Amino acid sequence: MQPLIVVSAERFFRGGTVKVVGLCLEELAAAAGGRCRIRALVYRKEDYPVLPGVEYVDFPRARTGWWRRLYYEYLLFPRLARRWKPALWLSLQDSTPPVCSRFRAVYFHHPLLLARIPWRMWLNQPALLMLKWLYQLVYLRNIQSNDWILVQQHQLREQLLQRYALQPDRVWVIPPVGRPSGGGELQTPTQPDIFRFFFPAYPYVYKNHEVLFQAARILTAQGIQRFEIVCTYATDENAYIRKLRKKYPADLPVRFTGYLQADALKEHYLRAHALVFPSLCETWGLPLSEAAVLGLPILAADLPYAKETLSGYPKVSWLPPRDADAWAKAMKALIEGNIRFMPFPVDVKGQPAFELSWAQWLEQWLPLVLVES
């Protein structure tokens, strides 16, 4: 019988995480070439493409509470592993279930694991602080039991090596998408009537939404009206967003679309004139890559994750993430067509020796399993 790969990703239900899981499965299925079977544990199989050699198992109740996730990770998955006898168990959701398999690997994607955020910001969403502690106390406890620890960026790899004393040859970088190539020259023959800044992000406090509200207030106070900031969540999405809307004037040019499916999201990218991305912590920042592919101008937080994701991209301006005056000034410059970009050198990603693709990683261990079987 062909070796079995189990990929656990049952808590991902929308947005960039689903896209990353889908890309991972596509690349693994293509690289496997029928040499092994892949069983993906997902929230809803309709979110993923039909792939040769890939079987989906639905877990529609995976998001009904953290107690259920603990049950899945520490009770159900070990039982399934004893029944299925996988050659590899790959967890795409940060935690390492104590399963019996020939190899184990974990893929870190959640920025809260290593986030350093001011305490006052945590008070706006204390549940996220509890989640951060839960990750650190529970989900990282089995990290040493993995044969491979996979991350999205080199700067995350360095943090894990320093914090958990891991062997360097066990920690590898697999970027979720390709790195952006140089974009064409910015074409601004005429300025639009309404300059549209796009910020596709979940309504979490560490996404730093408030700096955009502050910047919008500064610009309107200066008499600048022909712009809008488009955010991809509902006006009453959660208590944090309701608090922001109550704190700032209702007539600010901030528009809320609600959650966007893939086609609608792409349409909003095409209608946008620039991406704004002030997030305080990311493991990659997928909207940065999506905007760069389209050649959009980008205003990004001056932080390591963004500089690695956008290394070499020419249409980016780096801003202090919490300085609303700097964001307002840069937004005004874009509106008026006077922006000066500051691309970061392409070699920021560090040692390429520790970066590979899902296909290259598969070839590190699958031939060994095939010989043993």
URLINQUI-V186054 format. One record per residue. N is the residue number from 1. RES is the residue in one small letter. SS is DSSP state (~ for helix, > for strand, _ for the rest). Layout:
{{N/RES/SS} {N/RES/SS}}
This chain:
{{1/m/_} {2/q/_} {3/p/>} {4/l/>} {5/i/>} {6/v/>} {7/v/>} {8/s/>} {9/a/>} {10/e/_} {11/r/_} {12/f/_} {13/f/_} {14/r/_} {15/g/_} {16/g/~} {17/t/~} {18/v/~} {19/k/~} {20/v/~} {21/v/~} {22/g/~} {23/l/~} {24/c/~} {25/l/~} {26/e/~} {27/e/~} {28/l/~} {29/a/~} {30/a/~} {31/a/~} {32/a/~} {33/g/_} {34/g/_} {35/r/_} {36/c/>} {37/r/>} {38/i/>} {39/r/>} {40/a/>} {41/l/>} {42/v/>} {43/y/_} {44/r/_} {45/k/~} {46/e/~} {47/d/~} {48/y/_} {49/p/_} {50/v/_} {51/l/_} {52/p/_} {53/g/_} {54/v/>} {55/e/>} {56/y/>} {57/v/>} {58/d/>} {59/f/_} {60/p/_} {61/r/_} {62/a/_} {63/r/_} {64/t/_} {65/g/_} {66/w/~} {67/w/~} {68/r/~} {69/r/~} {70/l/~} {71/y/~} {72/y/~} {73/e/~} {74/y/~} {75/l/~} {76/l/~} {77/f/~} {78/p/~} {79/r/~} {80/l/~} {81/a/~} {82/r/~} {83/r/~} {84/w/~} {85/k/_} {86/p/_} {87/a/_} {88/l/>} {89/w/>} {90/l/>} {91/s/>} {92/l/_} {93/q/_} {94/d/_} {95/s/_} {96/t/_} {97/p/_} {98/p/_} {99/v/_} {100/c/_} {101/s/_} {102/r/_} {103/f/>} {104/r/>} {105/a/>} {106/v/>} {107/y/>} {108/f/_} {109/h/_} {110/h/_} {111/p/~} {112/l/~} {113/l/~} {114/l/_} {115/a/_} {116/r/_} {117/i/_} {118/p/_} {119/w/~} {120/r/~} {121/m/~} {122/w/~} {123/l/~} {124/n/~} {125/q/~} {126/p/~} {127/a/~} {128/l/~} {129/l/~} {130/m/~} {131/l/~} {132/k/~} {133/w/~} {134/l/~} {135/y/~} {136/q/~} {137/l/~} {138/v/~} {139/y/~} {140/l/_} {141/r/_} {142/n/_} {143/i/~} {144/q/~} {145/s/~} {146/n/_} {147/d/_} {148/w/>} {149/i/>} {150/l/>} {151/v/>} {152/q/_} {153/q/_} {154/h/~} {155/q/~} {156/l/~} {157/r/~} {158/e/~} {159/q/~} {160/l/~} {161/l/~} {162/q/~} {163/r/~} {164/y/~} {165/a/_} {166/l/_} {167/q/_} {168/p/~} {169/d/~} {170/r/~} {171/v/>} {172/w/>} {173/v/>} {174/i/_} {175/p/_} {176/p/_} {177/v/_} {178/g/_} {179/r/_} {180/p/_} {181/s/_} {182/g/_} {183/g/_} {184/g/_} {185/e/_} {186/l/_} {187/q/_} {188/t/_} {189/p/_} {190/t/_} {191/q/_} {192/p/_} {193/d/_} {194/i/_} {195/f/>} {196/r/>} {197/f/>} {198/f/>} {199/f/>} {200/p/_} {201/a/_} {202/y/_} {203/p/_} {204/y/_} {205/v/~} {206/y/~} {207/k/~} {208/n/_} {209/h/_} {210/e/~} {211/v/~} {212/l/~} {213/f/~} {214/q/~} {215/a/~} {216/a/~} {217/r/~} {218/i/~} {219/l/~} {220/t/~} {221/a/~} {222/q/_} {223/g/_} {224/i/_} {225/q/_} {226/r/_} {227/f/>} {228/e/>} {229/i/>} {230/v/>} {231/c/>} {232/t/_} {233/y/_} {234/a/_} {235/t/_} {236/d/_} {237/e/_} {238/n/_} {239/a/~} {240/y/~} {241/i/~} {242/r/~} {243/k/~} {244/l/~} {245/r/~} {246/k/~} {247/k/~} {248/y/_} {249/p/_} {250/a/_} {251/d/_} {252/l/_} {253/p/_} {254/v/>} {255/r/>} {256/f/>} {257/t/_} {258/g/_} {259/y/_} {260/l/_} {261/q/_} {262/a/~} {263/d/~} {264/a/~} {265/l/~} {266/k/~} {267/e/~} {268/h/~} {269/y/~} {270/l/~} {271/r/~} {272/a/_} {273/h/_} {274/a/>} {275/l/>} {276/v/>} {277/f/>} {278/p/_} {279/s/_} {280/l/_} {281/c/_} {282/e/_} {283/t/_} {284/w/_} {285/g/_} {286/l/~} {287/p/~} {288/l/~} {289/s/~} {290/e/~} {291/a/~} {292/a/~} {293/v/~} {294/l/_} {295/g/_} {296/l/_} {297/p/>} {298/i/>} {299/l/>} {300/a/>} {301/a/>} {302/d/_} {303/l/_} {304/p/~} {305/y/~} {306/a/~} {307/k/~} {308/e/~} {309/t/~} {310/l/_} {311/s/_} {312/g/_} {313/y/_} {314/p/_} {315/k/_} {316/v/>} {317/s/>} {318/w/>} {319/l/>} {320/p/_} {321/p/_} {322/r/_} {323/d/_} {324/a/~} {325/d/~} {326/a/~} {327/w/~} {328/a/~} {329/k/~} {330/a/~} {331/m/~} {332/k/~} {333/a/~} {334/l/~} {335/i/~} {336/e/~} {337/g/_} {338/n/_} {339/i/_} {340/r/_} {341/f/_} {342/m/_} {343/p/_} {344/f/_} {345/p/_} {346/v/~} {347/d/~} {348/v/~} {349/k/~} {350/g/_} {351/q/_} {352/p/~} {353/a/~} {354/f/~} {355/e/>} {356/l/_} {357/s/_} {358/w/~} {359/a/~} {360/q/~} {361/w/~} {362/l/~} {363/e/~} {364/q/~} {365/w/~} {366/l/~} {367/p/~} {368/l/~} {369/v/~} {370/l/~} {371/v/~} {372/e/~} {373/s/_}}
